[in-house]
Amino acid sequence: MNAPEGEIIEVVDETLFPACLDVIRTAFGTVAAELGFTAQTAPTNPAFWTLDHLLRTRREGARLFALLASGAPVATVALRPARRQAVLDLTRLAVLPQHRHRGYGRALLDRAFGVARSAGAGTIAISIIAENRPLERWYLAYGFSSTGTRTFDHLPFTVEFMEKAVRADGPADSAAGQAPVRSRYCR
Ligand SMILES: CC(C)(COP(=O)(O)OP(=O)(O)OC[C@H]1O[C@@H](n2cnc3c(N)ncnc32)[C@H](O)[C@@H]1OP(=O)(O)O)[C@@H](O)C(=O)NCCC(=O)NCCS
């Protein structure tokens, strides 16, 4: 499914990073508020990210995508190489609260799978907060499988690992063959 409005771009120019950071902090902030964790109890959560975090993930090889509405980012997703070969980690999937339930989250997942396919990846992996049951159900309905859970001393929630194979015969990214993503980049 494509975004019902707006378009998904790869954020290649860092001048758009502050706006993307705002989307990430706001979207993950609703989860932090619901589950009651704070910058003190979960300092690494994206709800409490700074620009430095975003820039560092880029330096580490992550690619950031944003869905634009009226020219401004309202949703994001990132893909970064995982430790395992041919696996990409999907992170920072975030939709501003006032733009949820319109298919943007699913459109970003679809785009991520197209990008992964064009990049030759075999699997997309995610780590979610296991206590967020609606989120887990949503990923299961999309075709992800749960591969296990783990608790960490520094995190006030359980981490659930999920993954889904990238079908080689699925739709390629819209600009596959020219560039890894469509040609209109953020400036
Ligand atoms: C998860 C998220 C990206 C979905 O974005 P979206 O644009 O609303 O997604 P879609 O419109 O494609 O699908 C909506 C579905 O998401 C599912 N969903 C996922 N998490 C949910 C939650 N916490 N509460 C309610 N529904 C949720 C529901 O099934 C919903 O279905 P509905 O519209 O029929 O109620 C968005 O809720 C979000 O930004 N959440 C906070 C950040 C987060 O948890 N990101 C995932 C990190 S792994």
Ligand as a Chemical Component Dictionary entry (heavy atoms), coordinates in Angstrom:
data_LIG
# 
_chem_comp.id                   LIG 
_chem_comp.type                 NON-POLYMER 
_chem_comp.pdbx_formal_charge   0 
_chem_comp.three_letter_code    LIG 
# 
loop_
_chem_comp_atom.comp_id 
_chem_comp_atom.atom_id 
_chem_comp_atom.alt_atom_id 
_chem_comp_atom.type_symbol 
_chem_comp_atom.charge 
_chem_comp_atom.model_Cartn_x 
_chem_comp_atom.model_Cartn_y 
_chem_comp_atom.model_Cartn_z 
_chem_comp_atom.pdbx_ordinal 
LIG C1  C1  C 0 3.143  2.023  15.402 1  
LIG C2  C2  C 0 2.858  3.230  14.532 2  
LIG C3  C3  C 0 4.102  3.594  13.728 3  
LIG C4  C4  C 0 1.711  2.913  13.564 4  
LIG O1  O1  O 0 1.526  4.037  12.728 5  
LIG P1  P1  P 0 0.129  4.273  11.927 6  
LIG O2  O2  O 0 0.419  5.247  10.844 7  
LIG O3  O3  O 0 -0.969 4.598  12.856 8  
LIG O4  O4  O 0 -0.091 2.816  11.306 9  
LIG P2  P2  P 0 -1.219 2.367  10.280 10 
LIG O5  O5  O 0 -2.208 3.478  10.061 11 
LIG O6  O6  O 0 -0.554 1.778  9.106  12 
LIG O7  O7  O 0 -1.901 1.201  11.095 13 
LIG C5  C5  C 0 -2.676 1.522  12.241 14 
LIG C6  C6  C 0 -2.670 0.345  13.150 15 
LIG O8  O8  O 0 -1.512 0.360  13.996 16 
LIG C7  C7  C 0 -1.769 -0.572 15.038 17 
LIG N1  N1  N 0 -1.102 -0.076 16.250 18 
LIG C8  C8  C 0 0.222  -0.245 16.471 19 
LIG N2  N2  N 0 0.557  0.238  17.653 20 
LIG C9  C9  C 0 -0.558 0.726  18.211 21 
LIG C10 C10 C 0 -0.833 1.338  19.456 22 
LIG N3  N3  N 0 0.109  1.562  20.377 23 
LIG N4  N4  N 0 -2.107 1.742  19.701 24 
LIG C11 C11 C 0 -3.057 1.544  18.789 25 
LIG N5  N5  N 0 -2.858 0.946  17.594 26 
LIG C12 C12 C 0 -1.622 0.545  17.304 27 
LIG C13 C13 C 0 -3.263 -0.752 15.133 28 
LIG O9  O9  O 0 -3.543 -2.049 14.654 29 
LIG C14 C14 C 0 -3.796 0.291  14.132 30 
LIG O10 O10 O 0 -4.962 -0.172 13.527 31 
LIG P3  P3  P 0 -6.263 0.806  13.448 32 
LIG O11 O11 O 0 -5.879 2.026  12.662 33 
LIG O12 O12 O 0 -7.291 -0.038 12.750 34 
LIG O13 O13 O 0 -6.605 1.158  14.873 35 
LIG C15 C15 C 0 2.435  4.460  15.404 36 
LIG O14 O14 O 0 1.364  4.050  16.262 37 
LIG C16 C16 C 0 3.555  5.033  16.266 38 
LIG O15 O15 O 0 4.289  5.932  15.834 39 
LIG N6  N6  N 0 3.679  4.548  17.518 40 
LIG C17 C17 C 0 4.685  5.073  18.465 41 
LIG C18 C18 C 0 6.102  4.675  18.116 42 
LIG C19 C19 C 0 6.263  3.166  18.031 43 
LIG O16 O16 O 0 5.833  2.412  18.905 44 
LIG N7  N7  N 0 6.922  2.734  16.936 45 
LIG C20 C20 C 0 7.243  1.343  16.699 46 
LIG C21 C21 C 0 8.585  1.035  17.286 47 
LIG S1  S1  S 0 9.085  -0.647 16.981 48 
# 
loop_
_chem_comp_bond.comp_id 
_chem_comp_bond.atom_id_1 
_chem_comp_bond.atom_id_2 
_chem_comp_bond.value_order 
_chem_comp_bond.pdbx_ordinal 
LIG C1  C2  SING 1  
LIG C2  C3  SING 2  
LIG C2  C4  SING 3  
LIG C2  C15 SING 4  
LIG C4  O1  SING 5  
LIG O1  P1  SING 6  
LIG P1  O2  DOUB 7  
LIG P1  O3  SING 8  
LIG P1  O4  SING 9  
LIG O4  P2  SING 10 
LIG P2  O5  DOUB 11 
LIG P2  O6  SING 12 
LIG P2  O7  SING 13 
LIG O7  C5  SING 14 
LIG C5  C6  SING 15 
LIG C6  O8  SING 16 
LIG C6  C14 SING 17 
LIG O8  C7  SING 18 
LIG C7  N1  SING 19 
LIG C7  C13 SING 20 
LIG N1  C8  SING 21 
LIG N1  C12 SING 22 
LIG C8  N2  DOUB 23 
LIG N2  C9  SING 24 
LIG C9  C10 SING 25 
LIG C9  C12 DOUB 26 
LIG C10 N3  SING 27 
LIG C10 N4  DOUB 28 
LIG N4  C11 SING 29 
LIG C11 N5  DOUB 30 
LIG N5  C12 SING 31 
LIG C13 O9  SING 32 
LIG C13 C14 SING 33 
LIG C14 O10 SING 34 
LIG O10 P3  SING 35 
LIG P3  O11 DOUB 36 
LIG P3  O12 SING 37 
LIG P3  O13 SING 38 
LIG C15 O14 SING 39 
LIG C15 C16 SING 40 
LIG C16 O15 DOUB 41 
LIG C16 N6  SING 42 
LIG N6  C17 SING 43 
LIG C17 C18 SING 44 
LIG C18 C19 SING 45 
LIG C19 O16 DOUB 46 
LIG C19 N7  SING 47 
LIG N7  C20 SING 48 
LIG C20 C21 SING 49 
LIG C21 S1  SING 50 
# 
